[in-house]
């Protein structure tokens, strides 16, 4: 799993977003913030789009598609 860590200078929070291969059809997207972890399984492009939207929101930027 590839994990990206972002630290917000605005609210001093950290966010980890990991993307990994689950099987031939699904990609896992794991999000960890404030010690809580959530994992969802999506098709690869949907996982990448959702990760991008989450990171943009975390950084205070508008979501893009």
N, C-alpha and C positions, 0 to 999 in steps of 0.2 A: 504494500500500500504506500502510495506517495502522500505525504502529509505536508501541508502548508501551514505555517503559523503566522498569524497576524497579531500585532499589538496596536491597539488604538491609543493614540496620544490624547484623544478627547476624553475618554472615560477610563483609561488605564486598564482596560480589560484585554484578555487574550482570547483568541479564537483559533482552534485547530480544525482544519478541513482536510479529510483524507479521502482519496479516491483509489479504489482497488478493483481487481477483477474477481468476480464471484464465480461465474461459470461462463459458458459460451455466449449467453444472451444478456446477462445482467452485470451491472457494475455497482459496486458498493460505494456509498457516499456516507462517510462518518463525520459528524460534527460534534466537537467538544467545546463547551464554554461553561465557565463557573463550576467545573468538576462534573458536569453532567454530559453523558455521551448518548447520541442518537445515531442509529445507522438505518439507512433506507437502501433499497435495491431498485435500481432503475435501468433503463437502457442507457448506453454510454453517453449519447448526446444530451439526453435529459439530465443526467447526473452532472455533466459539465456546465450546462446552462444554469442549473439550480445552484451549484457551487459558486459560479460567477455572480449570480444575483445575491446570494448570502454575503459574499465578501464585499460586494459593492454597498449593500445596506449597512454592513458593519462599519465600513469606512465613511458612511454618510453620503454616498453618491447615489444618484438615481439608478434604478435597475435598468439594464439594457437587455435586449434580446437579439 
